[in-house]
Amino acid sequence: MSQSKNKSKNNKQTAVEPTNGAGLGANNQKLDDLAPNVEDSAGEFLSTNQGIRVNDNQNSLKAGDRGPTLIEDFIFREKMTHFDHERIPERVVHARGTAAHGYFQVYESMAEYTRAHFLQDPSLQTPVFVRFSTVVGSRGSTDLARDVRGFAVKFYTQEGNYDLVGNNIPVFFIQDATKFPDLIHAAKPEPHNEIPQAATAHDTFWDFISLMPESMHMIMWAMSDRAIPRSLRMMEGFGVHTFRFINARGKARFVKFHWKPLLGLHQVVWDEAQKISGKDPDFHRRDLWEAIENGDFPEWELGVQIVEEKDEHSFPFDLLDATKIIPEELVPVRRIGRLTLNRNVENFFAETEQVAFHTGNIVPGIDFTNDPLLQGRLFSYLDTQLLRLGGPNFHEIPINRPVAPVHNNQRDGFMRQTINRGQTSYDPNSLRGGCPFQAGVDFSGFASYAEKIDAQKVRQRSASFFDHFSQATLFYRSQTAAEQNHIVRALTFELGKVETPPIRERMLGLLAQVDTDLANRVATRLGLSVPKKLEKPMNMSVPADADPRKFQPKRNGEELEPSSALRMVDNPNFPLKTIKTRKIAFLVGDGFDEDSVMDMKMALMKAGAVAMTVAPRLGVLTGVGGETLNADFNFLTGASVLFDAVYVPDGAASVAALQAGPEAANFLREAYQHCKTIAAHGAGVQLLENAGLGETVADAGLIAGHDGDARMLAENFIVGIALHRHWEREVML
Ligand code: HDE
């Protein structure tokens, strides 16, 4: 579909073909800005940090060749001191992450809604830096943990930096920022033994959750396949909070932000996620890196849900409550622009590790709301950077530096880079003609939205926040049968790892409020029954002098219609079925049939997929006609969980070589168990049968071509892969 079609004003969801970044200009202002800071030692002498050329980088200076090292050795001391100080504190949450550069372009002017400069002109490409992350694990933890993914976007706009610091799940666990340290302490490894790493499947997390019914909507999302994406390139992003758009006339509207991936929404299965964590803990990081290196630039469309101010109270939930979505059926998501990631970082530490996002980085035309979670974040992000990046000048670090000019009277502090000229560093001044001067609104000066507030100062939560279950139920009931089964399995896994029985029981009590069938299915697997009556009030997150019974969740009474936009399988927002960038394993040994390999490979490549060979050994393989092929993996390095689909080409000798050990059959069985598409050609069909996947297993994702050429087989194979998974294989709990 062409971009121009997408420019139409209607709100209908469309399938937009990925563009591979076509039309991208080289004029990325942020990359130009970074260029002077890039160091390249090619062809250069080794030197100290003072520029002294080093003659011997192999031996420290000693008193005699067997003598003690001399303190005079300034070269050794500088090298070692720098090394000793190489680490900075990892992020307290979202420590594990990966990032890339790119650009954003709006489809048509959004002037009617916002005066933000980067949303006015469809020909303007705004540089961005995007960091994806998991929340709970340490910096070196696995990518495939069951977790929320961070989706943080820094727009380097002409009016200064705008950060949209979102997640891949549109709601959050808690309603008030003051509960965030409790939530994170409960989720992180337990403090006495620092176990488990990057996992919520332990007592403290579920203890906390079981006492906080407001988390149930988020729990449904976190236990769904949203928390185990196939790729960072295949997940949605959300701003979560309700923000404000303000136009040039000062008219404000509420807005929620969405990112819609053009490659669709895809997941792995939990058994696969756990195995990938062992086989390749960098799976998502590698996937993003390789896609960008290969020119398969990931893309998302920015979507907005806009609500008129007069409609603020017309929903059965509160727009300020971050545990709620606005169902797309109530307010459609309008797609207004496109984000393309087209360049990997030069240096992980300098860019990905040092980038500092802050919800408070906004530009004129965008403003906050009173969402109490957002309000707390506005304090936290700046505060955390002061410690993590060592002082108040972290905005000068190249990756954080805006492309808009910075002039103010802030001075000094650790690591100050800017050399501020002049006698004055205060305002007002006359000695410097009043410079730097304030900017009027017409000159992009930021003026906060003048929201009317007339209230008492209270520590209180609005009663409009008390419906904790309606949307949890909505989410669960909007899933396909296979996806519901995954939620049952995930809860069974997580609660099965909980060692304190009352916590499991309390959770079953809460799950029963979401959906009784869900609670019963989990209870059966835990060998428990759903408690008939709850011993204590459900909500234990109440002030000291309050009566907990007054804080019980209330359903608003309206049953919400299931929303197909909430599921990953058959989600109508992602009608495009593509196999672009999918990795297909070819199981091959010496004696393979050349046509059977090449025909399939060409067909897959034409469809944008990547074919890789997995063989009993590495090195050069020779086909039956004498042609050669390089093995990309052997069975130790190339597990089935690292691929989207498997193909066994023709060639009697090749199949015999694969059958010499159990690995190839195991590979196929595992791919089958994970509901992947499998195809075999000619003699390759024998291998399927030996793996117990013969014709007795009737399945659309199991494609056997006894004869004929591989090109014909390829058509069915490609259709099968584009379906992503064959959920009819799912074993229901
Ligand atoms: Fe964050 N969060 N957060 N968060 N968050 C941080 O900031 C915090 C929340 C999110 O790639 C920290 O620089 C509080 C919601 C992302 O560098 C810290 C609360 C959402 C990232 C912090 C929340 C997010 C962070 C840690 C509750 C989705 C990674 C390091 C009020 C809308 C950004 C840092 C990156 C990081 C605080 C809740 C997203 C401590 C207090 C809701 C994507 O400041």
Residues whose N, C-alpha, C, O or C-beta is under 5 A from the ligand:
A	BS01	HDE	R91 V92 V93 H94 R131 S133 G150 F151 A152 V165 G166 N167 F172 A177 F180 F238 G239 V240 V355 F357 L373 G376 R377 S380 Y381 T384
